[in-house]
Amino acid sequence: MKDPFRLDGRTAVVTGASRGLGKAMAAALGLAGAKVVLVSRQADDLAQVAEELGDSCEVVVRALDLSVVEAIEPWVAETWSEVGPVQVVLHSAGMQRRAPAVDVDEADWDQIGTVNLKAPFFLSREVGKRQIEASSGGSHIFVSSLTTSIGIVNTASYAASKSGVAAVVRTLAVEWAKSHIRANAIAPGYFRTQLTEGLFQDPERRAWINSRIPMGRPGLPEELGGAAVFLASDASSYVTGAILNVDGGWLAG
């Protein structure tokens, strides 16, 4: 019998693949058999990742600055032509600037909204358009957040962008279902990465975070890999419009 978790013969685009959660999920998709297109602003940032994954899967490095939305359409067209059709998109690239709401300025709000919400939508739009034309189906995996469900201090712009992601997921799920294209999101809790390291350097904040997680610890990046493979594969063939919380039990507590 075919393993429903295998991704052999599929190409997966993973943004934010140079580090942290994106790197870990790209590795998981590759180990499941996918050809992985590693995406980051600078191709040089992906060289080490490509070297690490090259022995276990086929990888392609393609730079893209997601803050430049007008670059997305030609990038997808070129990728489709040179790499081949894309079956899976995983939007891991994101940014965060923690600040009290009274200190958030418009420039930060716009930049965070572009990278976290606008760019993922338009990247999925361009890939989805081609999947619809080819009647090939597909899986689009967004990255949401705890802030989609609860309020966390000093995250107003980030929370707004990630809440928008949840709305995009639900909309694409119902709009593209007849084309056999699924849209879902992974909502990570607190994971220890370069993006969050500052929080864990603060003993008081670290203690609060750990006390709030029923499992008593932050997640490890590789612990998101299973969720990514599940949502990319036929194992989740009847799952769309879902937000999969991977948070050590935070939202259940």
Secondary structure by P-SEA (a helix, b strand, c coil): cccccccccbbbbbccccccaaaaaaaaaaaacccccccccccccaaaaaaaacccbbbbbbbbccccccaaaaaaaaaaaacccccbbbcccccccccccccccaaaaaaaaaaccaaaaaaaaaaaaaaaaacbbbbbbbbbcccccccccccaaaaaaaaaaaaaaaaaaaacccccbbbbbbbbccccccccccccccaaaaaaaaaacccccccccccaaaaaaaaacccccccccbbbbcccccccc
